[in-house]
């Protein structure tokens, strides 16, 4: 039997770290990205067509909510998917892994989110490659850009 449909018509049941790498290329839609994020990500790909080799979308990290022992396996998977953190994009080069968040009019909160996601990704996918936090946004916010520099997050304005 197929896993149940979640809001938005997606099927549940994916496990953290069980995501297929995709070619880094412009598409009409990207898993997990909202319409405004899709526009920003598409502009990034157009501006930097060769910066990444492959990508994964909607990457689950973190522990998620505790699930009661009596819940069915199907319900456990749904709860896991709904309560884990979701990285917009993980990008791959020969020697780096980029943990990417895309945000329209990025505010200060996204800086902490990127820092956290890098560490949570490290927990599910230990690697010898350099892990790099990346923020892609559409509006220059000097405080956000400065904090990204302080925390070693690459900041892209597209």
Number of C-alpha atoms within 10 A of each C-alpha: 3 8 14 15 12 12 8 7 8 12 14 21 19 15 13 20 13 10 14 11 14 12 12 17 14 15 10 7 12 18 13 17 18 14 11 13 20 20 17 21 24 20 16 20 17 13 11 10 14 11 13 19 15 16 21 22 20 17 24 26 25 18 12 14 13 10 13 9 8 8 11 11 11 14 17 19 18 19 18 23 22 15 15 16 20 18 23 22 22 23 24 20 15 9 9 15 23 22 27 24 23 26 21 13 11 19 15 13 9 16 21 12 15 23 18 16 23 22 15 17 22 14 12 13 11 9 12 9 13 11 19 18 24 25 23 21 22 20 14 15 14 9 11 18 20 13 15 22 12 9 13 13 22 15 19 15 14 17
